[in-house]
Amino acid sequence: MNTRVYYQDEHLAVVCKPYGVLSEEDDKKPNMPALLRELPGCESIYPVHRLDRTTQGLMVYAKTEEAARRLSRLIRDGGMEKIYLAVIEGVPREPSGELSDLLYFDRKKNKSYVVKRERKGVKRARLLYETLGTAEHNEKALSLLKIRLLTGRTHQIRVQFASRKMPLVGDRRYGSSVMNDHIALCSYQLRFIHPFSDDEMSFTYPPTDGAFALFTISY
């Protein structure tokens, strides 16, 4: 499996994670740390954030323990901007806006739920979205969205739109009725300040496969 590296130095590596590959360590399944360790200069790899196995796109990995601490702190303090592209079923009532919900993640079912009241295990989830275009596929309206996460909850994008009867294309777990090889969700852009050099870092990966191929607009 080819691993696309966008940038690397002695502290970190920015890569594109393919669909079907875990973002964290696993002894039995394909995972990014193991793939990266096969590359020159990536003998030590430390995950600092995650993507669902069913999501493709940009990720950053630390190469040292100190880089992992600094990147983790940067992410915790909101210093890493994460932009996603998604194709959903339907068309949002408002072309852009903010979604805010209370989410509960059931570990046994590996599924998140929107709930009405705060209780143990419930966390606030917020995101901003913008509709970039619409298309029709098999007599069903689909929309391409650009999404900025304000919080990082498990399955957040998937459940927030599914709870509004606009599941992501191909996301059978959350109610999609449109067939697709994978969930139409991509980590499209990462922006952050390099934790050692203070350089501004910006990376973009525009997907063109599956449901994304229905849209011809420039991202």
ChimeraX attribute file (.defattr): number of C-alpha atoms within 10 A of each C-alpha:
attribute: neighborCount
match mode: 1-to-1
recipient: residues
	/A:1	6
	/A:2	8
	/A:3	14
	/A:4	13
	/A:5	16
	/A:6	15
	/A:7	12
	/A:8	16
	/A:9	11
	/A:10	11
	/A:11	19
	/A:12	23
	/A:13	19
	/A:14	19
	/A:15	21
	/A:16	20
	/A:17	27
	/A:18	21
	/A:19	18
	/A:20	15
	/A:21	18
	/A:22	21
	/A:23	24
	/A:24	18
	/A:25	15
	/A:26	12
	/A:27	7
	/A:28	6
	/A:29	11
	/A:30	17
	/A:31	19
	/A:32	23
	/A:33	20
	/A:34	20
	/A:35	16
	/A:36	21
	/A:37	13
	/A:38	11
	/A:39	11
	/A:40	7
	/A:41	14
	/A:42	23
	/A:43	13
	/A:44	15
	/A:45	23
	/A:46	19
	/A:47	18
	/A:48	20
	/A:49	16
	/A:50	15
	/A:51	20
	/A:52	16
	/A:53	17
	/A:54	17
	/A:55	21
	/A:56	25
	/A:57	22
	/A:58	26
	/A:59	25
	/A:60	22
	/A:61	26
	/A:62	25
	/A:63	21
	/A:64	17
	/A:65	13
	/A:66	13
	/A:67	20
	/A:68	21
	/A:69	14
	/A:70	17
	/A:71	27
	/A:72	18
	/A:73	15
	/A:74	17
	/A:75	16
	/A:76	13
	/A:77	9
	/A:78	13
	/A:79	14
	/A:80	18
	/A:81	15
	/A:82	21
	/A:83	20
	/A:84	22
	/A:85	26
	/A:86	25
	/A:87	29
	/A:88	29
	/A:89	25
	/A:90	20
	/A:91	17
	/A:92	19
	/A:93	7
	/A:94	10
	/A:95	12
	/A:96	15
	/A:97	13
	/A:98	14
	/A:99	15
	/A:100	14
	/A:101	20
	/A:102	17
	/A:103	24
	/A:104	22
	/A:105	18
	/A:106	12
	/A:107	8
	/A:108	6
	/A:109	7
	/A:110	10
	/A:111	15
	/A:112	20
	/A:113	19
	/A:114	20
	/A:115	13
	/A:116	11
	/A:117	10
	/A:118	12
	/A:119	10
	/A:120	7
	/A:121	9
	/A:122	18
	/A:123	17
	/A:124	14
	/A:125	21
	/A:126	19
	/A:127	18
	/A:128	16
	/A:129	21
	/A:130	17
	/A:131	19
	/A:132	17
	/A:133	17
	/A:134	19
	/A:135	18
	/A:136	13
	/A:137	12
	/A:138	7
	/A:139	7
	/A:140	11
	/A:141	13
	/A:142	25
	/A:143	25
	/A:144	27
	/A:145	23
	/A:146	20
	/A:147	23
	/A:148	20
	/A:149	19
	/A:150	17
	/A:151	16
	/A:152	17
	/A:153	17
	/A:154	19
	/A:155	17
	/A:156	21
	/A:157	22
	/A:158	24
	/A:159	25
	/A:160	25
	/A:161	17
	/A:162	21
	/A:163	14
	/A:164	10
	/A:165	16
	/A:166	22
	/A:167	28
	/A:168	30
	/A:169	29
	/A:170	24
	/A:171	23
	/A:172	15
	/A:173	14
	/A:174	22
	/A:175	17
	/A:176	19
	/A:177	14
	/A:178	18
	/A:179	13
	/A:180	14
	/A:181	12
	/A:182	18
	/A:183	26
	/A:184	25
	/A:185	28
	/A:186	27
	/A:187	24
	/A:188	23
	/A:189	19
	/A:190	20
	/A:191	15
	/A:192	19
	/A:193	16
	/A:194	18
	/A:195	18
	/A:196	12
	/A:197	7
	/A:198	9
	/A:199	10
	/A:200	10
	/A:201	13
	/A:202	12
	/A:203	15
	/A:204	16
	/A:205	19
	/A:206	16
	/A:207	19
	/A:208	11
	/A:209	11
	/A:210	16
	/A:211	26
	/A:212	19
	/A:213	9
	/A:214	18
	/A:215	18
	/A:216	10
	/A:217	9
	/A:218	6
	/A:219	13
